[in-house]
Amino acid sequence: MSPWQLIRRSWALVLAVLWHAAVHAHDSRPLFIQMEFHHDDSVLLAWKVPDTVAQSDAPFISLTQPCVAAHTEANNGSGPQSGSLQGLNWYQCPQESGPAEARIEWPGAAPSLSTLVRLQHPTGSVRTVHASPGEVVIALPTTPSTGVVIQQYLVLGVEHILAGFDHLLFVGCLVLLAATFRRIAAAVTGFTIAHSVTLMGAALDVVRLPIPPVEAVIALSIVFLAAELARERRDTLTWRYPIVVAAAFGLLHGFGFAAVLGDIGLPDGEAFAALLSFNLGVEVGQLVFVGVLLGLGEVGRRLVPPTFASASFQRFAAYPIGVLATFWTLQRLSGFV
């Protein structure tokens, strides 16, 4: 097998994986459990699963003793957060003890989904517990330490960016567009600064944008970069200054990150630490992805110079990326138009 054939087959494999994930580009969110505590010792338990889980495979969530189930309601409508609301349980929990654990019962094998438990108290304070895939009994601490909050939100940030195929594909286009290490570093830095600004602004409710149109424009930003990669000309503003385009679209991508953080919620009293940790986790995951791409580029450069900088390779990558991103754009537009 020639080096070019090896590269083509490797790239085809990457695109096949991305295409398999296309329909679920934003369905990588975890199993979401919300608990609302009331002054009369009642607790409303609701749970939502992402669209990657079939209806027949949806889990049942319950609270362990000393809580006692009052009644259960099946519901497949829209809940207070994004996602598909699967069920509502009312519990009576002694105020002096409260629920100790939440139990997840899957009808079959548990999928590889992390779990978020959001606890909202009558005072309005919010706490979030993160559980790794495979955990079916989740302890519910009442007062997590700052260190626990930082660790949980750091992991959440890494998980979100590595499961966010649209964000990763945008970064991948930036790498292809910039080509050289210095230009890649500048473009990724511009993207990082821009999406960090809007992530923090949206998370702290300083600025707001409707999320469905934002997600459609995020997909459209990938279409734009793919079109630039397919162009014969290399003297456009995008080619000369990729940092400008990276920063401009990075502002919109930050709102996408903030939407997920809005679903999770920020813990009362630890909001700033949680926000910084989530953002840092996003950056760590992004740097890991860029590092992998650069490593693959170096391997390709040794086999067939100069790979990423090759106009033919860039155009070869641009067309399937553009088709995939166009599909995402139309899919997201159909959701609210």
Buried (B, 14 or more C-beta within 10 A) or exposed (E): EEBEEBBBEEBEEBBEEBBEBBEBBBBBBBBBBBBBBEEEBBBBBBBBBBEBBEEEBBBBBBBEEBBEEEEBEEBEEEBEBBBBBBBBBBBEBEEEEBBBEBEBEBEEEBBEBBBBBBBBBEEEEBBBBBBEEEBEEBEBEEEBEEEBBBBBBBBBBBBBBBBBBBBBBBBBBBBBBBBEEEBBEBBBBBBBBBBBBBBBBBBEEEBEBEBBBBBBBBBBBBBBBBBBBBBEEEEEEBBEBBBEBBBEBBBBBBBBBBBBBBBBBBBEBBBEBBBBBBBBBBBBBBBEBBEEBBEBBEBBBEEBEEBBBBEEBBBBBBBBBBBBBBBBBEBBBEEEE
